[in-house]
Amino acid sequence: MYSFDKLKSTFQDSIFTWDYFTDFEKVKQNIHKVEKELNLLNYLIGKENIEDEFIKLVHEYPKVRTALPLLIAVRADKLRDMPIISDLLTLIAENKSDIFYGGTIDEKELLVFFQNSGIKDVLQNKNVKNLVDYCFGVEVGMDTNARKNRTGTLMENLVGKYLDGFCQKHDNYEYTDQATKDKIKQKFGYEIKIDKNSRRFDFSLYDKAKNKLFLIEVNYYSGGGSKLKATAGEYKSLHNFLKEQGLTFIWITDGTGWLTALRPLEETFNHNDHVLNIEMLKNGVFDEIVNN
């Protein structure tokens, strides 16, 4: 097999690919939702009596209000949870989301937003030429906040491609991703118990010849933190829970973040030697585990 020293000495410092940085499909979908409204708001660019024109436009096309928060790079759900101070004399913070999504058009509050947010000056001074293009850039910027979530997806994609190749070479194996208890039952006819209702394994691999099921979790940590210790502890317990059912639990993890939490990782490794990283995956350790 392999040692823990081998595991900890072969962590990868990156699994990032170029599509990690921006999810352009998501950006395009978000823009499509408000593209008509943004094109209507383009009418205001360069107008001298822009406040009057803004209110007229809102009354004629009330739905344009829904596109306004994107102009200041904020999501609707954030506005609902973020009281705003619109009067610096009173300093009273109030929820203002209704001015964009409510049934009543509040001209006063809309004008306060239009002026105080800076959007009025940007449009009147022609600092932007097209609000669709401008908001495309805003969406790209906002999408950077989702990069942390995409790290896990990258690791899943990497392991998923490996399992694709593995199952093509070994026709007695099938796998599925995002494997819930019901999905495993439906796909493989295999009944399992779960430790919590929300349990969803990144992958399940089924050996049809031996009627054997492998459950797989994957993750990647580029930085340290308390989550690493918690994850190691959880997967140690999960290994015990699944082993009692005759199931094999495989944990594929990587990232130099583990160098800050080696002790809990080693404890889990010693308890369940089916812990491996990308280097181990490439070197056939996974094949040894499932074919043993």
C-alpha positions as CSV (number, residue, x, y, z in Angstrom):
1,M,0.0,0.0,0.0
2,Y,1.5,3.4,1.0
3,S,2.4,5.3,4.1
4,F,1.1,8.4,5.7
5,D,4.6,10.0,5.0
6,K,4.0,9.3,1.3
7,L,0.6,10.9,1.5
8,K,1.6,14.1,3.2
9,S,4.7,14.5,1.0
10,T,2.7,14.5,-2.2
11,F,-0.1,17.0,-1.7
12,Q,-0.7,19.2,-4.7
13,D,-0.5,23.0,-4.3
14,S,-3.0,23.5,-7.0
15,I,-5.8,21.8,-9.0
16,F,-7.0,25.1,-10.6
17,T,-7.9,25.2,-14.3
18,W,-8.7,28.3,-16.4
19,D,-12.4,27.7,-16.0
20,Y,-12.0,28.1,-12.2
21,F,-11.8,31.9,-12.4
22,T,-15.1,32.8,-14.0
23,D,-18.3,30.8,-14.7
24,F,-19.2,32.5,-17.9
25,E,-22.3,30.3,-18.5
26,K,-23.7,31.5,-15.1
27,V,-22.8,35.1,-16.0
28,K,-24.7,34.9,-19.3
29,Q,-27.7,33.3,-17.6
30,N,-27.9,36.0,-15.0
31,I,-27.7,38.7,-17.6
32,H,-30.3,37.1,-19.8
33,K,-32.8,37.4,-16.8
34,V,-32.6,41.2,-16.9
35,E,-31.4,41.9,-20.4
36,K,-34.7,43.5,-21.5
37,E,-34.8,45.7,-18.4
38,L,-31.2,46.8,-18.9
39,N,-31.9,47.8,-22.5
40,L,-34.9,49.9,-21.3
41,L,-32.6,51.6,-18.8
42,N,-30.2,52.4,-21.6
43,Y,-32.7,55.1,-22.6
44,L,-31.6,57.2,-19.7
45,I,-27.9,57.4,-20.7
46,G,-27.0,61.1,-21.4
47,K,-30.5,62.5,-20.6
48,E,-30.4,66.0,-19.1
49,N,-33.7,65.8,-17.2
50,I,-32.7,62.3,-16.1
51,E,-34.7,62.2,-12.9
52,D,-38.0,62.9,-14.6
53,E,-37.2,60.5,-17.3
54,F,-36.2,57.8,-14.8
55,I,-39.6,58.1,-12.9
56,K,-41.5,58.1,-16.2
57,L,-39.7,54.9,-17.3
58,V,-40.4,53.2,-14.0
59,H,-44.1,54.0,-14.2
60,E,-44.3,52.8,-17.8
61,Y,-42.2,49.7,-17.3
62,P,-42.3,48.9,-13.5
63,K,-40.2,45.7,-14.0
64,V,-37.1,47.8,-14.8
65,R,-36.8,48.3,-11.0
66,T,-35.7,44.7,-10.6
67,A,-32.5,45.4,-12.7
68,L,-31.5,48.4,-10.6
69,P,-29.7,46.5,-7.8
70,L,-27.3,44.8,-10.3
71,L,-26.2,48.3,-11.3
72,I,-24.6,48.6,-7.9
73,A,-23.4,45.0,-7.8
74,V,-25.8,43.6,-5.2
75,R,-28.1,40.6,-5.2
76,A,-31.8,40.8,-4.3
77,D,-31.3,38.4,-1.3
78,K,-28.6,40.6,0.1
79,L,-30.8,43.7,-0.1
80,R,-33.5,41.8,1.8
81,D,-31.1,41.2,4.7
82,M,-29.3,44.5,4.6
83,P,-31.1,47.6,6.1
84,I,-30.1,50.8,4.3
85,I,-29.6,54.3,5.7
86,S,-31.1,56.7,3.2
87,D,-31.3,59.8,5.4
88,L,-28.0,60.8,7.0
89,L,-29.8,63.2,9.4
90,T,-31.9,60.5,11.1
91,L,-29.4,57.6,10.6
92,I,-32.3,55.2,10.6
93,A,-31.5,51.9,8.8
94,E,-34.5,50.4,7.0
95,N,-35.2,47.5,4.6
96,K,-35.5,49.1,1.2
97,S,-35.9,46.0,-1.0
98,D,-39.6,46.7,-1.6
99,I,-38.7,49.7,-3.8
100,F,-37.3,47.3,-6.4
101,Y,-39.7,44.4,-6.0
102,G,-42.9,45.7,-4.3
103,G,-46.1,46.4,-6.1
104,T,-46.2,50.1,-5.2
105,I,-43.8,52.5,-6.9
106,D,-42.2,54.7,-4.3
107,E,-40.9,57.6,-6.4
108,K,-39.2,59.3,-3.4
109,E,-37.2,56.3,-2.3
110,L,-36.3,55.4,-5.9
111,L,-34.9,58.9,-6.5
112,V,-32.9,58.7,-3.2
113,F,-31.4,55.4,-4.5
114,F,-30.8,56.9,-8.0
115,Q,-29.0,59.9,-6.6
116,N,-27.2,58.5,-3.6
117,S,-26.0,55.3,-5.2
118,G,-24.1,57.3,-7.9
119,I,-26.1,55.7,-10.7
120,K,-27.6,59.0,-11.8
121,D,-24.2,60.6,-12.4
122,V,-22.8,57.6,-14.2
123,L,-25.7,57.5,-16.6
124,Q,-26.1,61.3,-17.1
125,N,-22.3,61.7,-17.7
126,K,-22.3,58.8,-20.1
127,N,-19.6,57.0,-18.1
128,V,-21.1,53.8,-19.6
129,K,-22.3,53.3,-23.1
130,N,-24.4,50.1,-22.7
131,L,-25.8,48.7,-19.4
132,V,-26.0,45.2,-20.7
133,D,-22.2,45.2,-21.3
134,Y,-21.6,47.1,-18.1
135,C,-23.6,44.5,-16.1
136,F,-21.9,41.6,-17.8
137,G,-18.7,43.0,-16.2
138,V,-20.5,43.4,-12.9
139,E,-21.6,39.8,-13.0
140,V,-18.0,38.7,-13.8
141,G,-16.8,40.6,-10.7
142,M,-19.5,39.2,-8.5
143,D,-18.8,35.7,-9.7
144,T,-15.4,35.8,-8.1
145,N,-17.1,35.4,-4.8
146,A,-18.1,31.9,-5.9
147,R,-14.6,30.7,-6.5
148,K,-14.3,29.1,-3.1
149,N,-17.3,26.9,-3.9
150,R,-15.8,25.9,-7.2
151,T,-12.7,24.5,-5.6
152,G,-14.8,21.5,-4.5
153,T,-16.3,21.2,-7.9
154,L,-12.9,21.1,-9.5
155,M,-11.9,18.2,-7.3
156,E,-15.1,16.4,-8.1
157,N,-14.6,16.9,-11.8
158,L,-11.1,15.6,-11.6
159,V,-12.1,12.4,-9.7
160,G,-15.2,12.0,-11.9
161,K,-13.0,11.9,-15.1
162,Y,-10.8,9.3,-13.4
163,L,-13.9,7.2,-12.6
164,D,-15.1,7.5,-16.2
165,G,-11.9,6.0,-17.4
166,F,-11.8,3.4,-14.7
167,C,-15.3,2.2,-15.5
168,Q,-14.5,2.1,-19.2
169,K,-11.5,-0.2,-18.5
170,H,-13.5,-2.4,-16.1
171,D,-17.0,-3.1,-17.4
172,N,-18.1,-4.7,-14.2
173,Y,-18.0,-1.3,-12.5
174,E,-20.6,1.5,-12.6
175,Y,-20.5,4.8,-10.8
176,T,-22.8,7.7,-10.0
177,D,-22.2,11.2,-8.6
178,Q,-24.1,13.1,-5.9
179,A,-25.1,9.7,-4.5
180,T,-28.0,9.8,-2.1
181,K,-29.5,6.8,-0.4
182,D,-32.4,6.8,-2.9
183,K,-30.2,7.3,-5.9
184,I,-28.0,4.4,-4.9
185,K,-31.1,2.2,-4.4
186,Q,-32.5,3.3,-7.8
187,K,-29.2,3.0,-9.7
188,F,-27.7,-0.2,-8.2
189,G,-30.6,-1.8,-6.2
190,Y,-28.4,-1.5,-3.2
191,E,-29.9,-0.6,0.2
192,I,-27.8,1.5,2.6
193,K,-28.3,3.2,5.9
194,I,-27.2,6.8,6.3
195,D,-26.1,8.7,9.4
196,K,-28.0,11.9,8.5
197,N,-30.8,12.7,6.2
198,S,-28.7,15.3,4.3
199,R,-25.9,12.8,3.5
200,R,-25.0,12.9,-0.1
201,F,-21.8,11.1,-1.2
202,D,-19.8,12.7,-4.0
203,F,-19.6,9.4,-5.8
204,S,-20.7,5.8,-5.4
205,L,-19.0,3.0,-7.3
206,Y,-20.6,-0.4,-7.7
207,D,-18.9,-3.7,-8.6
208,K,-21.6,-5.7,-10.3
209,A,-19.5,-8.9,-10.3
210,K,-19.0,-8.9,-6.5
211,N,-22.2,-7.0,-5.6
212,K,-19.9,-4.6,-3.7
213,L,-20.5,-0.9,-3.1
214,F,-17.8,1.8,-2.6
215,L,-18.8,5.3,-1.3
216,I,-16.4,8.1,-2.1
217,E,-16.0,11.6,-0.7
218,V,-13.6,14.1,-2.3
219,N,-12.3,17.6,-1.2
220,Y,-9.4,19.9,-1.7
221,Y,-8.0,22.4,0.8
222,S,-5.6,25.1,-0.3
223,G,-5.6,26.8,3.1
224,G,-5.9,25.8,6.7
225,G,-8.7,26.2,9.2
226,S,-10.8,24.4,11.8
227,K,-12.9,22.8,9.0
228,L,-10.0,20.4,8.2
229,K,-10.0,18.9,11.7
230,A,-13.8,18.6,11.7
231,T,-13.8,16.9,8.3
232,A,-11.2,14.4,9.4
233,G,-13.1,13.6,12.5
234,E,-16.4,13.2,10.6
235,Y,-14.9,10.9,8.0
236,K,-13.3,8.7,10.7
237,S,-16.8,8.2,12.2
238,L,-18.4,7.8,8.8
239,H,-15.9,5.0,8.0
240,N,-17.0,3.1,11.1
241,F,-20.7,3.6,10.3
242,L,-20.3,2.3,6.8
243,K,-17.9,-0.5,7.7
244,E,-20.6,-2.0,9.9
245,Q,-22.8,-2.3,6.8
246,G,-20.0,-4.1,4.8
247,L,-19.4,-0.9,2.8
248,T,-16.1,0.5,1.8
249,F,-15.5,4.2,2.3
250,I,-12.8,5.9,0.2
251,W,-11.7,9.5,1.0
252,I,-9.8,11.3,-1.7
253,T,-8.4,14.6,-0.4
254,D,-5.6,16.9,-1.4
255,G,-4.2,20.4,-0.9
256,T,-1.3,21.9,1.0
257,G,-3.9,23.1,3.6
258,W,-3.5,19.7,5.2
259,L,0.0,20.6,6.2
260,T,-1.6,22.7,8.9
261,A,-3.7,19.8,10.2
262,L,-1.6,16.7,9.8
263,R,-2.4,15.2,13.2
264,P,-6.2,14.7,12.7
265,L,-5.6,13.6,9.1
266,E,-3.1,11.0,10.3
267,E,-5.5,9.7,12.9
268,T,-8.1,9.2,10.2
269,F,-5.5,7.7,7.9
270,N,-4.4,5.2,10.6
271,H,-8.1,4.3,11.3
272,N,-9.0,3.9,7.6
273,D,-6.2,3.3,5.2
274,H,-8.5,4.1,2.3
275,V,-7.4,7.8,2.4
276,L,-5.5,9.0,-0.7
277,N,-4.6,12.0,-2.7
278,I,-4.4,12.8,-6.4
279,E,-0.9,11.4,-6.6
280,M,-2.0,8.1,-5.1
281,L,-5.0,8.1,-7.5
282,K,-2.6,8.5,-10.5
283,N,-0.3,5.8,-9.2
284,G,-3.0,3.1,-9.0
285,V,-3.7,3.0,-5.3
286,F,-7.5,3.5,-6.0
287,D,-7.4,0.5,-8.3
288,E,-5.7,-1.6,-5.6
289,I,-8.4,-0.7,-3.1
290,V,-11.4,-1.5,-5.2
291,N,-9.9,-4.6,-6.8
292,N,-8.7,-6.1,-3.5
